[in-house]
Amino acid sequence: MSNPTKERTANPVNNTLAHEANAGFDKDRYDLYEKALNLTNTPESKTKRIVSGLSLMRDFAGELFAKYSNHSAYTAYLLYTAGNRDELLKTENLASLRHKMLEDHKKQWEVDAYKKFNQIVSMLQDTSQLSSAWSKFLNTQKMPSKPDTENKESLYTAITKARKLEKSKGRIKPSSAESQYLTDEQKQSQLLETATHDRMQAENLMQELWQQPMNMLDLDDLLDAGESVGLSTIFMEAVNTLNKLNNTRYDTSEAYELAYKSEALLAPLCEIIGFDGLAMALRSKVICLQLRNTGQGHFVDLAERILSEFGVLGTTDTDNPGHVITAEERNQNYCNITEKILARMIGKTDKSGGDSKLVLGQESNHNIVVGNGNCSYEWHTELRAVWRLKSVGSLARKLAEAAKKAEKQKREEYQKIRTSISPDILQAYDDKMNSVKAKEKERQDGREFIPYEDLQAYDENTIKILDDLKAQCIDELCEQFDDITPQTLRSLSPPEKDSSLEVPFDIDGITFITEDRDELLDVFLDMINNNDIVTPPQDKATQNNKTSTNEDDDYIITPYAAPGRDKILKVEGDTQFIEDIKAAFEARYPGTRAEEYIDFKEDNKKGFRVAKMTGLYEDQASGILPFEVQVLTKEDRKATRHGIAAHILYKLGKQLGYQLQPTEEQLTRMSNLNRRKQDFGKTSLHQPSRSRINNTNRKIDAMLAQAQLHS
């Protein structure tokens, strides 16, 4: 059998096995297949990437892959990433692999050997199906081939062009008649010049691409892709893409294609299926890349710092600086905080009747935190709760959007002030300010002649000179025009970049999932009651942002209105849902009006129904952590994943420019794709995958029979 790996090391060393203790795969099984594929020749750089990918698989599979008794998916991942898939899937190579597996199993285990072979190879074949769907999509996406032109080329062509330009090593210009007389030094200079030009072109093209929105696949095409392969393959491909993104320079064409693939194909499939942590990780990474490649990377850095200051992503123990907090310790602390919030929301939880845990491993330091559990309290024996920490990417995008909104508002206010002033005054003001700008330029030009040790004093003096000149100009204008004040003139200065910061309250996002609407009403009203949100009329002045402490007084939970709102509670849904909330609230608290305490948002189109509360958690060790608790029914929870309120439908609607109304057939297909998660990890194959592997086995049998005839 030919070796499907393309790269070689001079002295083969089995680096993968050297790392096997950290990689989390079956050493004996790996020994078996590395003999068949000679994976010991895999370069160390590639081996490290394989190991990090296996760590991601373990972390994001969580309890799901615990169902794998044979770890076929891990083996498939090894073969997929260490080898050359197209070479490996040749019939003669598959025949060799099957023969090796049968040899290494005793005769009585022959059926198991066939089953494992089928599982492993079907996953590899399924990745080809996903690749085909992705290539087809890339060729349908169009973008202008040149700025300000109507001619368009496919996204595939644009990415390929950028990739070639990035790898350019330069060229000797064939149009030069004197090129044949160039010295070696002149040739090297020309090569360097053309290579630099090509790479600058690649950089410009990539900047243009990153500015464009990343469209999703059409819903039917997305579902076709999901239905054509096994869920293990989708999971494996998503992990592999995330791993590549983690190990690829952020501003390259490779990173762009991986990010686009994540946003358009893999993350939506993961959301429908229910691979929530993996979908979060992919989307977070894509957002971070988009911001960094569009000059907004400081929001990513800011998001990381905010999460660190909230005590969740912190890497060191403040009481013991020498001790580095592990990811497991950090996230367990987050889990403990969430349990305290859960207890406050519904009353003291009964630990004997509940189970709460983190569902993702932390071996790969992915910083995605997801938990779930069952909470017990007086009325409900098992109330399901899920929670997650807001990802770096999601928080960074919120910060960027808030800053953009604030700057837009400032610009609008600035324009409003200018339009309220007469043109004569505006012209006189602009003329005066031009003299200030000229003075500022003069001072800046003179800065290069100032000794370094005198620069600080020079800059301070410049600020004073400019401030005095502005004040003088404003005084002169006020003397010239009677109907203007100094305050109005000062407000005509162009708005500075907004530096205010509004942190969203769903940093810790908690969801209670109830059996039905009656239970939802009970839970929501209990949350209100347990946090003393509704107050007697004489105390209404202090109804918002009340502090409540636990009996041990080691932490504080404060119901608090989120930025931009004046109420702690929010309810969103259709007319009937809102009426039910109002009726239940006013029945529980006679003499009150629900509108005094709850911000209602009526929407009869989205199919989304939820009741929310926001607040702040604080303790001495962890600092302050904003949280949002929402309550929705089991059916509405399903609708947000694969029903009428699904997130991917919202994204498609934004892409299309109108609210997408999926057909009943499309909703059924989404539901069926999600339902397949129940069988995730079982040894049975998805029907299309089984058909492909059966056909492969027939080809192998025919080839072996033909070889037997000629022997």
C-alpha positions in Angstrom: 0.0 0.0 0.0 1.3 3.4 -0.9 1.8 5.9 2.0 -0.9 8.6 1.7 1.1 11.2 3.6 2.7 13.8 1.4 5.3 15.2 3.7 8.4 13.5 5.2 10.8 14.0 7.9 14.5 13.2 7.5 14.6 10.9 10.5 11.1 9.5 11.2 10.1 9.9 14.8 6.7 8.9 16.1 5.9 12.3 17.7 2.2 11.5 17.8 2.8 8.6 20.1 5.1 10.7 22.2 2.1 13.0 22.9 -0.5 10.3 23.2 -0.9 10.8 26.9 -2.2 14.3 26.2 -4.0 13.5 23.0 -6.6 11.2 24.4 -6.8 8.4 21.8 -6.4 4.6 22.0 -2.6 3.9 21.7 -3.1 0.2 20.7 -5.5 1.2 17.9 -3.3 3.9 16.7 -0.3 1.5 16.6 -2.4 -0.8 14.4 -3.2 1.8 11.8 0.1 3.6 11.8 1.6 0.3 10.7 -0.7 0.3 7.7 -0.2 3.9 6.8 3.3 4.7 8.1 2.1 7.7 10.0 5.4 7.7 12.0 6.7 9.8 9.0 4.3 12.6 9.8 6.3 15.9 10.3 6.3 17.2 13.9 4.5 20.5 12.9 1.6 18.4 11.6 1.7 16.0 14.5 1.2 18.9 17.0 -1.8 20.0 15.0 -3.2 16.5 15.1 -2.8 16.3 18.8 -4.5 19.6 19.4 -7.4 18.5 17.2 -7.8 15.3 19.2 -7.9 17.4 22.3 -10.7 19.5 20.8 -12.6 16.4 19.8 -12.5 15.1 23.4 -13.5 18.5 24.8 -16.4 19.2 22.6 -17.7 15.6 22.3 -18.3 15.6 26.1 -20.8 13.0 27.2 -21.8 12.3 23.6 -18.6 10.4 22.6 -18.7 8.5 25.8 -21.1 6.2 23.9 -18.3 5.2 21.6 -16.9 1.9 22.7 -14.5 1.6 19.8 -13.5 5.3 19.3 -13.8 4.9 15.5 -14.2 8.6 15.2 -10.8 9.3 16.8 -9.2 6.8 14.4 -10.9 8.4 11.4 -9.7 11.8 12.6 -6.1 10.5 12.8 -6.3 9.1 9.3 -8.0 12.2 7.9 -5.6 14.7 9.3 -2.3 12.8 9.1 -2.9 11.4 5.6 -4.0 12.4 2.2 -7.7 11.7 2.0 -8.0 11.3 -1.7 -5.0 8.9 -1.8 -6.3 7.0 1.2 -9.7 6.5 -0.4 -8.3 4.8 -3.5 -9.7 1.2 -3.7 -6.3 -0.5 -3.5 -5.4 1.5 -0.3 -8.7 0.7 1.3 -8.2 -2.9 0.5 -4.9 -2.9 2.2 -6.3 -1.1 5.3 -9.2 -3.6 5.5 -6.9 -6.5 5.2 -4.7 -5.1 8.0 -7.7 -4.7 10.3 -8.9 -8.2 9.6 -5.4 -9.6 10.2 -5.2 -7.9 13.6 -8.5 -9.3 14.8 -8.9 -12.9 15.6 -11.3 -14.8 13.3 -14.1 -14.7 15.9 -13.9 -10.9 15.9 -14.1 -10.6 12.1 -17.5 -9.0 12.2 -16.3 -6.3 14.5 -13.3 -5.6 12.2 -15.6 -5.1 9.3 -17.9 -2.9 11.3 -15.0 -0.7 12.5 -13.6 -0.5 8.9 -17.0 0.6 7.7 -17.4 3.3 10.4 -13.9 4.7 9.8 -14.0 4.8 6.0 -17.6 6.0 5.8 -16.6 9.1 7.9 -13.7 9.8 5.5 -16.0 9.4 2.5 -18.5 11.7 4.1 -15.9 14.5 4.4 -15.7 14.3 0.6 -19.5 14.9 0.4 -19.1 18.0 2.6 -16.2 19.3 0.6 -18.3 18.9 -2.6 -21.2 20.9 -1.1 -18.7 23.6 0.1 -17.0 23.9 -3.3 -20.3 24.2 -5.1 -21.3 27.0 -2.7 -18.1 28.9 -3.2 -18.6 28.8 -7.0 -22.1 30.3 -6.7 -21.0 33.3 -4.5 -20.1 36.2 -6.6 -18.0 39.4 -5.9 -16.8 42.3 -8.1 -13.6 41.3 -9.9 -12.4 44.9 -9.7 -13.6 47.8 -7.6 -16.3 49.9 -9.2 -17.1 47.4 -11.9 -20.1 45.2 -12.6 -18.0 42.2 -13.7 -18.1 39.5 -11.0 -16.0 36.5 -10.3 -16.8 33.6 -8.0 -15.6 33.6 -4.4 -13.6 30.5 -5.2 -11.7 32.3 -7.9 -11.0 35.3 -5.6 -9.7 33.0 -2.8 -7.6 31.0 -5.3 -6.1 34.2 -6.7 -5.3 35.6 -3.2 -3.7 32.3 -2.3 -1.4 32.3 -5.4 -0.4 35.9 -4.7 0.4 35.2 -1.1 2.7 32.4 -2.1 4.4 34.4 -4.9 8.1 34.2 -5.1 8.3 36.9 -7.7 9.2 36.7 -11.4 11.4 38.2 -14.0 9.3 40.5 -16.2 9.1 38.9 -19.6 8.3 42.2 -21.3 11.8 43.6 -20.5 14.0 43.3 -23.5 17.0 43.6 -21.2 16.0 40.8 -18.9 18.4 38.3 -20.5 21.3 40.7 -19.6 20.4 41.1 -16.0 23.0 40.1 -13.4 22.0 37.6 -10.7 21.8 40.4 -8.2 19.5 42.4 -10.5 17.3 39.3 -11.0 17.0 38.8 -7.3 16.0 42.4 -6.9 13.3 42.1 -9.6 12.1 38.9 -8.0 11.8 40.6 -4.6 10.1 43.6 -6.2 7.4 41.5 -8.0 6.9 39.2 -5.0 6.4 42.2 -2.7 3.9 43.7 -5.3 2.0 40.4 -5.5 1.7 40.0 -1.7 0.5 43.6 -1.4 -2.2 42.8 -4.0 -3.1 39.7 -1.9 -3.3 41.8 1.2 -5.6 44.3 -0.5 -7.8 41.6 -2.0 -8.1 39.9 1.5 -9.1 43.3 3.1 -11.8 43.6 0.5 -13.0 40.1 1.1 -13.2 40.5 4.9 -15.3 43.6 4.4 -18.0 41.5 2.6 -20.8 39.7 4.6 -20.4 36.0 4.9 -23.6 34.5 3.5 -25.0 31.1 4.6 -25.9 28.3 2.3 -29.5 28.3 1.0 -31.6 26.5 3.6 -32.3 23.5 1.3 -28.7 23.2 0.3 -27.7 23.3 4.0 -30.1 20.5 4.8 -29.0 18.5 1.8 -25.5 18.6 3.1 -26.5 17.6 6.6 -28.7 14.8 5.4 -26.0 13.3 3.1 -23.5 12.5 5.8 -23.3 11.1 9.3 -23.3 13.4 12.3 -19.9 12.1 13.4 -18.5 13.5 10.1 -20.1 16.9 10.7 -18.6 16.9 14.2 -15.2 15.8 13.0 -15.1 18.3 10.1 -16.2 21.2 12.5 -13.5 20.3 15.0 -10.9 20.0 12.3 -11.8 23.4 10.9 -11.7 25.0 14.3 -8.3 23.4 14.9 -7.0 24.8 11.7 -8.3 28.3 12.5 -6.5 28.1 15.8 -3.3 27.3 14.0 -3.5 29.6 11.0 -2.3 33.2 10.6 -5.4 35.4 11.0 -5.1 37.5 7.8 -4.5 34.8 5.2 -6.7 33.5 2.5 -6.7 30.1 4.2 -8.0 31.7 7.4 -10.7 33.5 5.4 -11.9 30.3 3.7 -12.0 28.4 6.9 -13.9 31.2 8.6 -16.4 31.4 5.7 -16.9 27.7 5.8 -17.5 27.8 9.5 -20.1 30.6 9.2 -21.9 29.4 6.1 -21.9 25.6 6.6 -20.5 24.1 9.8 -21.8 26.4 12.5 -25.4 26.4 11.2 -25.4 22.6 11.0 -24.0 22.3 14.5 -26.7 24.7 15.8 -29.5 22.6 14.2 -28.1 19.3 15.5 -27.4 20.6 19.0 -23.5 20.7 19.1 -23.9 24.0 21.0 -20.4 24.3 22.3 -18.8 23.7 19.0 -21.1 26.1 17.2 -20.3 28.8 19.8 -16.5 28.1 19.3 -16.7 28.4 15.6 -18.8 31.6 15.6 -16.6 33.2 18.2 -13.5 32.5 16.2 -15.0 33.9 13.0 -16.2 37.1 14.7 -12.7 37.6 16.2 -11.1 37.1 12.8 -13.6 39.5 11.1 -12.9 42.2 13.7 -9.2 41.8 13.5 -9.2 42.0 9.7 -11.4 45.1 9.6 -9.4 47.2 12.0 -11.5 46.5 15.0 -9.2 44.0 16.8 -9.1 46.2 19.9 -12.7 45.0 20.7 -11.4 41.4 20.8 -8.7 42.4 23.2 -11.2 44.4 25.2 -13.6 41.5 25.4 -10.8 39.2 26.6 -9.9 41.7 29.3 -13.5 42.2 30.4 -14.0 38.5 30.8 -10.8 38.2 32.7 -11.8 41.0 35.1 -15.0 39.2 35.8 -12.9 36.5 37.2 -13.9 33.9 34.7 -11.0 33.9 32.2 -8.4 35.0 34.7 -5.2 32.9 34.5 -3.7 33.6 37.9 -4.8 33.4 41.5 -4.7 36.9 43.0 -4.1 35.6 46.5 -1.3 33.4 45.3 0.4 35.0 42.2 2.7 32.0 41.8 -0.2 29.6 41.3 -1.7 29.5 37.8 -5.4 28.7 37.8 -6.2 25.8 35.4 -9.0 26.0 32.9 -10.8 23.3 34.9 -10.5 25.4 38.1 -11.6 28.6 36.4 -14.6 27.0 34.8 -15.6 25.1 37.9 -15.6 28.5 39.7 -17.9 29.8 37.0 -20.2 26.7 37.5 -20.3 27.4 41.3 -21.3 31.0 40.7 -24.1 29.9 38.4 -25.4 27.4 41.0 -25.7 30.2 43.5 -27.6 32.3 41.0 -29.9 29.3 40.2 -30.5 28.9 43.9 -31.5 32.5 44.3 -33.8 32.4 41.3 -35.9 29.4 42.4 -35.1 29.0 46.1 -32.6 26.7 47.7 -31.9 23.9 45.3 -32.1 20.3 46.6 -28.7 18.9 45.9 -29.9 15.3 46.4 -32.4 15.8 43.6 -30.4 17.8 41.2 -27.3 17.5 39.1 -25.3 20.3 37.6 -22.1 20.1 35.6 -19.9 21.5 32.9 -20.4 19.5 29.7 -17.2 20.4 27.8 -13.7 19.3 28.6 -10.9 21.9 29.0 -7.9 20.0 27.7 -7.5 22.3 24.7 -8.1 25.7 26.5 -10.9 26.6 24.1 -12.6 29.0 26.6 -16.1 27.9 25.7 -18.0 27.2 28.9 -21.4 25.4 28.7 -23.2 23.7 31.6 -26.5 22.0 32.3 -28.3 20.2 35.1 -31.6 19.5 36.9 -32.7 21.8 39.7 -35.2 20.7 42.3 -37.4 23.0 44.4 -40.7 22.9 46.1 -43.1 22.7 43.2 -41.1 21.0 40.5 -39.1 17.9 41.0 -36.8 18.4 38.0 -36.5 21.8 36.4 -34.0 21.7 33.5 -31.3 24.4 33.4 -28.6 25.2 30.9 -26.1 27.9 31.0 -23.1 29.3 29.1 -20.5 32.0 29.4 -20.6 34.6 26.6 -17.8 33.8 24.2 -15.0 36.3 23.5 -16.2 36.7 19.9 -19.8 37.3 20.9 -18.9 39.9 23.5 -16.4 41.6 21.1 -19.2 42.0 18.5 -21.6 43.5 21.0 -18.9 46.0 22.1 -18.2 46.9 18.5 -21.9 47.3 17.7 -22.5 49.4 20.8 -19.5 51.7 20.0 -20.8 52.1 16.4 -24.2 52.9 17.6 -22.9 55.5 20.1 -20.7 57.2 17.5 -23.7 57.3 15.0 -25.8 58.9 17.7 -23.1 61.5 18.4 -22.8 62.3 14.7 -26.5 62.8 14.4 -26.6 65.1 17.4 -23.7 67.0 15.9 -25.4 67.4 12.6 -28.6 68.5 14.4 -26.7 71.3 16.2 -25.1 72.5 12.9 -28.5 72.6 11.1 -29.9 74.7 13.9 -27.3 77.5 13.4 -27.4 80.1 10.6 -25.0 79.6 7.6 -23.3 82.9 8.3 -22.3 81.8 11.8 -21.2 78.4 10.6 -19.0 79.8 7.9 -17.4 82.2 10.3 -16.8 79.4 12.8 -15.3 77.1 10.2 -12.9 79.9 9.1 -11.8 80.5 12.7 -11.2 76.8 13.2 -9.1 76.6 10.1 -6.7 79.0 11.7 -6.6 76.6 14.7 -5.8 73.7 12.4 -3.1 75.7 10.7 -1.5 76.4 14.1 -1.8 72.8 15.1 0.0 71.7 11.9 2.7 74.3 12.5 3.3 72.9 16.0 3.4 69.3 14.7 5.9 70.2 12.0 8.1 71.8 14.5 8.0 68.8 16.8 10.7 66.9 14.8 13.3 69.6 15.8 12.6 69.3 19.6 15.0 67.2 21.7 13.5 64.0 23.0 13.8 65.1 26.6 11.8 68.2 25.9 8.9 66.6 23.9 6.5 66.2 26.8 6.8 69.8 27.8 6.4 70.8 24.1 3.3 68.7 23.7 1.7 70.1 26.9 2.5 73.6 25.6 0.9 72.8 22.3 -2.3 71.8 23.9 -2.4 75.0 26.0 -1.7 77.1 22.9 -4.5 75.5 20.9 -7.0 75.7 23.7 -6.3 79.4 24.2 -6.6 80.0 20.5 -10.0 78.1 20.4 -11.2 80.2 23.3 -10.1 83.4 21.6 -11.9 82.4 18.4 -15.1 81.7 20.3 -15.0 85.0 22.2 -14.5 86.9 18.9 -17.5 85.0 17.3 -19.7 85.8 20.3 -18.8 89.5 19.9 -19.5 89.3 16.2 -22.9 87.6 16.5 -25.5 88.4 19.2 -27.6 85.2 18.8 -25.0 82.6 19.7 -23.5 81.4 23.0 -20.0 80.1 23.8 -21.6 76.8 24.9 -23.3 76.3 21.5 -20.1 77.2 19.6 -18.1 74.7 21.7 -20.6 72.0 20.8 -19.7 72.5 17.1 -16.4 70.7 17.5 -16.6 67.4 15.6 -17.5 64.5 18.0 -14.6 62.6 19.4 -14.4 58.8 19.1 -16.8 57.3 21.7 -14.9 55.7 24.6 -17.9 54.8 26.7 -18.5 51.1 27.5 -21.7 49.3 28.0 -21.2 45.6 28.9 -24.2 43.4 28.0 -25.8 41.6 30.9 -25.9 38.1 29.3 -22.2 37.4 30.2 -23.6 34.6 32.3 -26.6 33.4 30.3 -28.9 31.0 32.2 -32.0 29.3 30.8 -34.7 27.4 32.6 -36.6 25.0 30.4 -40.1 24.2 31.6 -42.5 21.5 30.5 -45.3 23.9 29.6 -46.5 27.4 29.9 -48.1 26.9 33.3 -44.8 25.8 34.7 -43.1 28.8 33.0 -45.4 31.2 34.7 -44.7 29.5 38.1 -41.0 29.7 37.6 -41.0 33.3 36.4 -43.1 34.5 39.2 -41.0 32.6 41.8 -37.9 34.4 40.4 -39.7 37.7 40.9 -40.8 36.8 44.4 -37.4 35.4 45.5 -35.6 38.6 44.5 -38.1 41.0 46.0 -38.6 42.8 42.8 -42.3 43.7 43.4 -42.5 46.2 46.2 -45.4 47.9 48.1 -46.5 51.2 46.6 -44.7 53.3 49.3 -41.4 51.7 48.3 -41.7 52.0 44.6 -38.9 54.6 44.4 -36.4 51.8 45.2 -38.0 49.0 43.2 -35.2 48.7 40.7 -31.7 47.6 41.4 -32.2 46.2 44.9 -29.5 44.3 46.6 -30.0 40.9 48.2 -27.4 38.8 50.0 -27.3 35.2 51.0 -27.5 34.1 54.6 -23.8 33.6 54.9 -23.1 37.1 53.4 -20.2 36.0 51.3 -21.7 37.0 48.0 -24.3 39.5 46.7 -26.9 39.0 44.0 -28.5 42.3 42.8 -31.4 42.4 40.4 -30.4 45.1 38.0 -31.7 46.7 34.8 -29.5 46.1 31.8 -28.0 49.1 30.0 -30.6 50.8 27.8 -33.5 49.5 29.9 -35.3 50.9 32.9 -36.8 47.6 34.0 -35.2 44.4 35.4 -37.8 42.1 33.8 -38.5 41.6 30.1 -41.0 39.5 28.3 -41.0 38.9 24.5 -43.6 36.9 22.5 -46.9 36.9 20.8 -50.1 38.6 22.1 -51.4 35.5 23.9 -48.2 34.9 25.7 -48.0 38.5 26.9 -51.6 38.4 28.1 -50.9 35.2 30.0 -47.9 36.8 31.7 -49.9 39.9 32.6 -52.8 37.9 34.0 -50.5 35.6 36.1 -48.5 38.6 37.4 -51.5 40.6 38.5 -53.1 37.6 40.1 -50.0 37.0 42.2 -49.6 40.7 43.1 -53.1 42.2 43.4 -53.3 46.0 42.9 -50.3 46.1 40.6 -49.9 46.6 36.9 -47.4 44.3 35.1 -46.3 47.2 32.8 -44.8 48.9 35.9 -42.3 46.1 36.4 -42.0 44.3 33.0 -40.8 45.6 29.7 -43.1 43.9 27.1 -42.1 43.4 23.5 -44.9 42.0 21.3 -44.1 40.1 18.2 -46.5 37.7 16.5 -44.1 36.7 13.6 -40.9 35.3 15.1 -42.5 32.5 17.1 -40.2 33.3 20.0 -41.6 33.4 23.5 -39.4 34.1 26.6 -39.4 35.8 30.0 -36.1 37.3 31.3 -34.5 38.9 34.3 -31.1 40.6 34.6 -28.8 41.2 37.5 -25.3 41.3 39.0 -23.5 38.6 41.0 -20.6 39.8 43.2 -18.1 38.2 45.6 -14.7 39.2 46.8 -12.8 36.6 44.9 -14.5 36.8 41.5 -15.6 40.4 41.3 -18.8 41.3 39.5 -20.5 39.1 36.9 -23.5 40.3 35.0 -26.1 37.7 34.3 -29.4 37.1 32.5 -31.8 34.4 33.4 -34.5 33.4 30.9 -37.4 31.0 31.1 -39.0 29.3 28.1 -40.9 26.1 27.5 -39.4 22.9 26.1 -41.3 23.4 22.8 -40.1 26.9 22.4 -36.5 25.8 23.2 -36.8 23.3 20.3 -38.2 26.1 18.1 -35.1 28.2 18.7 -32.9 25.3 17.4 -34.8 23.7 14.6 -38.2 25.4 14.4 -39.7 28.7 13.3 -37.6 30.7 15.8 -34.3 29.1 14.8 -31.2 31.3 14.9 -30.2 30.3 11.4 -33.5 31.4 10.0 -32.9 34.8 11.6 -29.5 35.0 10.0 -30.9 33.9 6.6 -33.5 36.6 6.9 -30.9 39.3 7.5 -29.0 37.9 4.5 -32.0 38.0 2.2 -33.4 41.3 3.5 -36.7 40.0 4.6 -38.1 37.6 7.3 -37.7 34.1 6.0 -40.8 31.9 6.3 -39.7 28.3 6.1 -42.0 25.7 4.6 -43.4 22.8 6.7 -41.1 20.5 4.7 -38.1 22.5 5.6 -39.0 22.6 9.3 -39.6 18.8 9.3 -36.2 18.3 7.7 -34.5 20.5 10.4 -36.3 18.6 13.1 -35.3 15.2 11.6 -31.6 16.3 11.4 -31.8 17.3 15.1 -33.5 14.1 16.1 -30.5 12.1 14.7 -28.4 13.4 17.6 -30.1 10.7 19.7 -28.2 8.1 17.7 -24.9 10.0 17.8 -22.1 7.7 18.8 -23.9 4.5 17.9 -22.2 2.0 15.6 -25.0 2.0 13.0 -24.3 4.1 9.9 -26.5 6.8 8.3 -28.2 5.3 5.2 -26.4 7.4 2.6 -23.1 6.6 4.3 -24.0 2.9 4.4 -24.7 2.9 0.7 -21.3 4.4 -0.1 -19.3 2.0 2.1 -21.3 -1.0 0.8 -20.4 0.0 -2.7 -16.7 0.5 -1.6 -16.6 -3.0 -0.1 -18.0 -4.5 -3.4 -15.3 -2.7 -5.3 -12.7 -4.1 -2.9 -14.1 -7.6 -3.2 -14.1 -7.4 -7.0 -10.5 -6.2 -7.1 -9.4 -9.0 -4.8 -11.3 -11.6 -6.8 -9.7 -10.3 -10.0 -6.2 -10.4 -8.4 -7.0 -14.0 -7.3 -7.8 -15.0 -10.8 -4.4 -13.7 -12.1 -2.4 -15.3 -9.2 
